[in-house]
Amino acid sequence: MGSRRAVNPMRTVGEHRDEVGAYIDGTRRHALLSRDAEQSLALRYRRDGDQAAASRLVLANLRLVVKIANEYHPGEGSRFDLIQ
C-alpha cells in the first residue's frame, strides 16, 4: 500500500491552488516525446522491462494527465485526487 499525504483541514484554498500550480509547473520540466521516441521507449519497457524507459514515458505524459483531469474536474474538491 502506498502512503497517502495527510490532509490538513487548516490549509487554505489559496495554499491548495499554489500547490496545484506548482505541480502543473513541474510537469513542464519533462519534454514531450516524438512518436518514434515514445514507441522506442514502450518497446524497451515491454521487451526488456526497462524501468527507466517506463519512467520516461510516464513523466513525458504528465501534462496529458493534467489536461484530462482538468476536463473532468468538477470545480470543487481536489484536482490532485483526480490526477492520481
DSSP file (Angstrom, degrees, kcal/mol; ACC not computed):
  #  RESIDUE AA STRUCTURE BP1 BP2  ACC     N-H-->O    O-->H-N    N-H-->O    O-->H-N    TCO  KAPPA ALPHA  PHI   PSI    X-CA   Y-CA   Z-CA
    1    1 A M              0   0    0      0, 0.0     2,-0.1     0, 0.0     0, 0.0   0.000 360.0 360.0 360.0 130.9    0.0    0.0    0.0
    2    2 A G        -     0   0    0      1,-0.1     2,-0.3     0, 0.0     0, 0.0  -0.449 360.0-108.5 -76.6 152.3    1.3    3.4   -1.0
    3    3 A S        -     0   0    0     -2,-0.1     2,-0.4     1,-0.0    -1,-0.1  -0.593  29.8-148.0 -81.9 145.1    1.4    6.1    1.6
    4    4 A R        -     0   0    0     -2,-0.3     2,-0.2     3,-0.0     3,-0.0  -0.873  22.3-106.7-110.9 145.5   -1.0    9.0    1.3
    5    5 A R        -     0   0    0     -2,-0.4     2,-0.2     1,-0.1    -1,-0.0  -0.466  38.4-111.3 -67.7 138.3   -0.4   12.5    2.3
    6    6 A A        -     0   0    0     -2,-0.2     2,-0.4     1,-0.1    -1,-0.1  -0.509  31.2-121.7 -69.5 137.7   -2.3   13.5    5.4
    7    7 A V        -     0   0    0     -2,-0.2    -1,-0.1    -3,-0.0     3,-0.1  -0.686  17.3-147.9 -82.9 130.4   -5.0   16.1    4.7
    8    8 A N    >   -     0   0    0     -2,-0.4     3,-1.8     1,-0.1    -1,-0.0  -0.867   7.4-166.2-100.5 105.5   -4.6   19.3    6.6
    9    9 A P  T 3  S+     0   0    0      0, 0.0    -1,-0.1     0, 0.0    -2,-0.0   0.673  87.5  59.9 -66.5 -14.3   -8.0   20.7    7.3
   10   10 A M  T 3  S+     0   0    0     -3,-0.1     2,-0.1     2,-0.1    -2,-0.0   0.506  77.6 113.5 -90.3  -4.6   -6.4   24.0    8.2
   11   11 A R    <   -     0   0    0     -3,-1.8     2,-0.1     1,-0.1    -4,-0.0  -0.454  67.1-126.6 -68.4 137.8   -4.9   24.5    4.8
   12   12 A T     >  -     0   0    0     -2,-0.1     4,-1.8     1,-0.1     5,-0.1  -0.411  15.0-115.3 -84.1 162.0   -6.4   27.4    3.0
   13   13 A V  H  > S+     0   0    0      1,-0.2     4,-2.4     2,-0.2     5,-0.2   0.886 117.1  55.7 -61.3 -39.8   -7.8   27.3   -0.5
   14   14 A G  H  > S+     0   0    0      1,-0.2     4,-2.2     2,-0.2    -1,-0.2   0.891 105.7  50.5 -61.3 -41.0   -5.1   29.7   -1.7
   15   15 A E  H  > S+     0   0    0      2,-0.2     4,-2.1     1,-0.2    -1,-0.2   0.896 109.7  51.5 -63.2 -39.4   -2.4   27.3   -0.5
   16   16 A H  H  X S+     0   0    0     -4,-1.8     4,-2.4     2,-0.2    -2,-0.2   0.920 109.0  49.8 -64.3 -43.8   -4.1   24.5   -2.3
   17   17 A R  H  X S+     0   0    0     -4,-2.4     4,-2.7     1,-0.2    -1,-0.2   0.900 110.0  51.2 -61.3 -40.8   -4.2   26.4   -5.5
   18   18 A D  H  X S+     0   0    0     -4,-2.2     4,-2.4     2,-0.2    -1,-0.2   0.892 109.7  50.5 -62.6 -39.4   -0.5   27.3   -5.1
   19   19 A E  H  X S+     0   0    0     -4,-2.1     4,-2.0     2,-0.2    -2,-0.2   0.917 111.8  46.4 -65.2 -44.6    0.3   23.6   -4.6
   20   20 A V  H  X S+     0   0    0     -4,-2.4     4,-2.6     2,-0.2    -2,-0.2   0.922 112.6  50.8 -63.8 -44.3   -1.6   22.6   -7.8
   21   21 A G  H  X S+     0   0    0     -4,-2.7     4,-2.6     1,-0.2    -2,-0.2   0.896 109.0  50.8 -60.7 -41.1    0.0   25.3   -9.7
   22   22 A A  H  X S+     0   0    0     -4,-2.4     4,-2.0     2,-0.2    -1,-0.2   0.893 110.6  49.5 -64.4 -39.5    3.5   24.2   -8.6
   23   23 A Y  H  X S+     0   0    0     -4,-2.0     4,-1.4     2,-0.2    -2,-0.2   0.943 111.7  47.9 -63.6 -47.4    2.7   20.6   -9.6
   24   24 A I  H  X S+     0   0    0     -4,-2.6     4,-0.8     1,-0.2     3,-0.4   0.908 111.1  51.0 -62.0 -42.3    1.5   21.7  -13.1
   25   25 A D  H >< S+     0   0    0     -4,-2.6     3,-0.9     1,-0.2     4,-0.3   0.886 106.5  56.4 -60.7 -37.7    4.6   23.9  -13.5
   26   26 A G  H >< S+     0   0    0     -4,-2.0     3,-1.3     1,-0.2     4,-0.3   0.806  97.4  61.7 -64.5 -30.2    6.7   20.8  -12.5
   27   27 A T  H >< S+     0   0    0     -4,-1.4     3,-1.2    -3,-0.4    36,-0.3   0.785  93.4  65.3 -67.3 -24.6    5.2   18.8  -15.3
   28   28 A R  T << S+     0   0    0     -3,-0.9    -1,-0.3    -4,-0.8    -2,-0.2   0.628  84.2  74.1 -73.8 -12.4    6.6   21.2  -17.8
   29   29 A R  T <  S+     0   0    0     -3,-1.3     2,-0.6    -4,-0.3    -1,-0.2   0.715  84.1  77.4 -70.3 -19.2   10.1   20.2  -16.9
   30   30 A H  S <  S-     0   0    0     -3,-1.2    33,-0.1    -4,-0.3    -1,-0.1  -0.833  84.8-129.9-100.9 118.1    9.7   17.0  -18.8
   31   31 A A        -     0   0    0     -2,-0.6    -2,-0.1     1,-0.1     2,-0.1  -0.270  23.0-111.1 -65.4 146.3   10.0   17.2  -22.5
   32   32 A L        -     0   0    0     -4,-0.1     2,-0.3     1,-0.1    -1,-0.1  -0.370  34.3-121.9 -70.1 158.2    7.3   15.8  -24.7
   33   33 A L        -     0   0    0     27,-0.2     2,-0.1    24,-0.1    -1,-0.1  -0.772  12.5-123.7-104.8 147.4    8.2   12.7  -26.8
   34   34 A S     >  -     0   0    0     -2,-0.3     4,-2.6     1,-0.1     5,-0.2  -0.399  35.8-104.9 -74.6 165.8    8.1   12.3  -30.6
   35   35 A R  H  > S+     0   0    0      1,-0.2     4,-2.3     2,-0.2     5,-0.2   0.916 122.5  48.5 -58.5 -44.1    6.1    9.4  -31.9
   36   36 A D  H  > S+     0   0    0      2,-0.2     4,-2.5     1,-0.2    -1,-0.2   0.904 111.8  48.3 -64.9 -42.4    9.3    7.4  -32.6
   37   37 A A  H  > S+     0   0    0      2,-0.2     4,-2.5     1,-0.2     5,-0.2   0.913 112.1  49.5 -64.8 -42.3   10.8    8.1  -29.2
   38   38 A E  H  X S+     0   0    0     -4,-2.6     4,-2.4     1,-0.2    -2,-0.2   0.917 112.3  47.6 -62.7 -43.3    7.6    7.1  -27.5
   39   39 A Q  H  X S+     0   0    0     -4,-2.3     4,-2.4    -5,-0.2    -2,-0.2   0.907 111.5  50.7 -65.0 -41.5    7.4    3.9  -29.5
   40   40 A S  H  X S+     0   0    0     -4,-2.5     4,-2.4     2,-0.2    -2,-0.2   0.923 112.0  46.7 -62.1 -45.3   11.0    3.1  -28.8
   41   41 A L  H  X S+     0   0    0     -4,-2.5     4,-2.4     2,-0.2    -2,-0.2   0.907 111.5  51.6 -63.6 -42.0   10.6    3.6  -25.0
   42   42 A A  H  X S+     0   0    0     -4,-2.4     4,-2.7     1,-0.2    -1,-0.2   0.903 110.8  48.2 -62.9 -40.6    7.5    1.5  -25.0
   43   43 A L  H  X S+     0   0    0     -4,-2.4     4,-3.2     2,-0.2     5,-0.4   0.906 110.3  51.4 -66.4 -41.4    9.2   -1.3  -26.8
   44   44 A R  H  X S+     0   0    0     -4,-2.4     4,-2.2     2,-0.2     6,-1.3   0.907 112.9  46.1 -61.1 -41.2   12.2   -1.2  -24.4
   45   45 A Y  H  X S+     0   0    0     -4,-2.4     4,-1.7     4,-0.2    -2,-0.2   0.945 118.0  41.5 -66.4 -47.1    9.9   -1.4  -21.5
   46   46 A R  H  < S+     0   0    0     -4,-2.7    -2,-0.2    -5,-0.2    -3,-0.2   0.927 123.2  37.2 -67.3 -45.2    7.8   -4.2  -22.9
   47   47 A R  H  < S+     0   0    0     -4,-3.2    -3,-0.2    -5,-0.2    -2,-0.2   0.913 135.0  18.5 -75.0 -43.9   10.7   -6.2  -24.3
   48   48 A D  H  < S-     0   0    0     -4,-2.2    -3,-0.2    -5,-0.4    -2,-0.2   0.500  93.9-120.2-110.2  -7.0   13.3   -5.6  -21.6
   49   49 A G     <  -     0   0    0     -4,-1.7     2,-0.7    -5,-0.5    -4,-0.2   0.800  44.1-178.2  68.4  27.2   11.3   -4.5  -18.6
   50   50 A D     >  -     0   0    0     -6,-1.3     4,-1.7     1,-0.2    -1,-0.2  -0.466  14.9-169.0 -67.1 105.3   13.4   -1.2  -18.7
   51   51 A Q  H  > S+     0   0    0     -2,-0.7     4,-2.5     1,-0.2    -1,-0.2   0.808  84.7  58.4 -68.9 -29.8   12.1    0.8  -15.7
   52   52 A A  H  > S+     0   0    0      2,-0.2     4,-2.2     1,-0.2    -1,-0.2   0.893 106.3  49.2 -65.6 -38.1   13.9    3.9  -16.9
   53   53 A A  H  > S+     0   0    0      2,-0.2     4,-2.1     1,-0.2    -2,-0.2   0.902 110.7  50.5 -66.0 -40.4   12.0    3.8  -20.1
   54   54 A A  H  X S+     0   0    0     -4,-1.7     4,-2.4     2,-0.2    -2,-0.2   0.923 110.4  49.3 -63.1 -44.1    8.8    3.4  -18.2
   55   55 A S  H  X S+     0   0    0     -4,-2.5     4,-2.9     1,-0.2     5,-0.2   0.906 109.7  51.4 -62.0 -41.7    9.6    6.4  -16.0
   56   56 A R  H  X S+     0   0    0     -4,-2.2     4,-2.2     1,-0.2    -1,-0.2   0.899 109.9  50.0 -62.8 -40.7   10.4    8.5  -19.0
   57   57 A L  H  X S+     0   0    0     -4,-2.1     4,-1.0     2,-0.2    -2,-0.2   0.932 113.3  45.7 -61.7 -46.3    7.0    7.5  -20.7
   58   58 A V  H >< S+     0   0    0     -4,-2.4     3,-0.8     1,-0.2     4,-0.3   0.948 114.3  46.9 -63.5 -49.4    5.1    8.4  -17.5
   59   59 A L  H >< S+     0   0    0     -4,-2.9     3,-1.1     1,-0.3     4,-0.3   0.874 109.5  53.9 -62.9 -37.9    6.9   11.7  -16.9
   60   60 A A  H 3< S+     0   0    0     -4,-2.2    -1,-0.3    -5,-0.2     3,-0.2   0.728 111.1  47.2 -69.3 -20.1    6.5   12.8  -20.6
   61   61 A N  T <X S+     0   0    0     -4,-1.0     4,-1.7    -3,-0.8     3,-0.3   0.306  78.4 100.8-105.3   8.9    2.8   12.2  -20.4
   62   62 A L  H <> S+     0   0    0     -3,-1.1     4,-2.4    -4,-0.3     5,-0.2   0.864  79.1  57.7 -61.8 -35.6    2.0   14.0  -17.1
   63   63 A R  H  > S+     0   0    0     -4,-0.3     4,-2.4   -36,-0.3    -1,-0.2   0.885 105.0  51.2 -62.9 -36.8    0.8   17.1  -19.0
   64   64 A L  H  > S+     0   0    0     -3,-0.3     4,-2.6     2,-0.2     5,-0.2   0.909 108.4  51.6 -64.8 -41.6   -1.8   14.9  -20.7
   65   65 A V  H  X S+     0   0    0     -4,-1.7     4,-2.6     1,-0.2    -2,-0.2   0.928 111.4  47.1 -60.0 -45.5   -2.9   13.5  -17.4
   66   66 A V  H  X S+     0   0    0     -4,-2.4     4,-2.4     2,-0.2    -2,-0.2   0.905 111.1  52.1 -64.0 -41.3   -3.3   17.1  -16.0
   67   67 A K  H  X S+     0   0    0     -4,-2.4     4,-1.5     2,-0.2    -2,-0.2   0.930 112.3  44.6 -60.9 -46.1   -5.2   18.2  -19.2
   68   68 A I  H  X S+     0   0    0     -4,-2.6     4,-1.4     1,-0.2    -2,-0.2   0.908 111.8  52.9 -66.2 -41.4   -7.7   15.3  -18.9
   69   69 A A  H  X S+     0   0    0     -4,-2.6     4,-1.1     1,-0.2     3,-0.2   0.893 106.9  53.3 -60.4 -39.4   -8.1   15.8  -15.1
   70   70 A N  H  < S+     0   0    0     -4,-2.4    -1,-0.2     1,-0.2     3,-0.2   0.861 105.6  54.0 -64.2 -35.0   -8.9   19.5  -15.8
   71   71 A E  H  < S+     0   0    0     -4,-1.5    -1,-0.2     1,-0.2    -2,-0.2   0.831 118.0  35.2 -67.3 -31.2  -11.6   18.4  -18.3
   72   72 A Y  H  < S+     0   0    0     -4,-1.4    -1,-0.2    -3,-0.2    -2,-0.2   0.452  85.5 120.9-102.8  -1.9  -13.3   16.2  -15.7
   73   73 A H     <  -     0   0    0     -4,-1.1     4,-0.1    -3,-0.2     6,-0.1  -0.472  55.9-148.0 -67.3 125.6  -12.6   18.4  -12.6
   74   74 A P        -     0   0    0      0, 0.0    -1,-0.2     0, 0.0     3,-0.1   0.468  37.9-110.9 -76.7   0.1  -16.0   19.2  -11.0
   75   75 A G  S    S+     0   0    0      1,-0.2     2,-0.3     2,-0.1     4,-0.1  -0.169  97.3  66.1  98.5 -41.6  -14.8   22.6   -9.8
   76   76 A E  S    S+     0   0    0      2,-0.1    -1,-0.2    -2,-0.1     2,-0.1  -0.790  85.7  34.6-108.8 156.4  -14.9   21.6   -6.1
   77   77 A G  S    S-     0   0    0     -2,-0.3     2,-0.6    -3,-0.1     3,-0.1  -0.353  99.9 -36.7  94.4-177.3  -12.7   19.1   -4.5
   78   78 A S     >  -     0   0    0      1,-0.2     4,-1.1    -2,-0.1     3,-0.1  -0.723  32.6-166.4 -93.3 121.1   -9.1   18.1   -5.1
   79   79 A R  H  > S+     0   0    0     -2,-0.6     4,-2.4     1,-0.2     5,-0.2   0.811  91.8  65.4 -68.5 -29.5   -7.7   18.0   -8.5
   80   80 A F  H  > S+     0   0    0      1,-0.2     4,-2.6     2,-0.2    -1,-0.2   0.904  97.3  53.6 -58.3 -42.0   -4.8   16.1   -7.1
   81   81 A D  H  4 S+     0   0    0      1,-0.2    -1,-0.2     2,-0.2    -2,-0.2   0.913 110.3  47.0 -59.8 -41.7   -7.1   13.2   -6.3
   82   82 A L  H  < S+     0   0    0     -4,-1.1    -1,-0.2     1,-0.2    -2,-0.2   0.891 110.8  51.5 -67.6 -39.8   -8.3   13.1   -9.9
   83   83 A I  H  <        0   0    0     -4,-2.4    -2,-0.2     1,-0.3    -1,-0.2   0.898 360.0 360.0 -64.0 -40.8   -4.7   13.3  -11.2
   84   84 A Q     <        0   0    0     -4,-2.6    -1,-0.3    -5,-0.2    -2,-0.2   0.511 360.0 360.0 -65.8 360.0   -3.7   10.4   -9.1
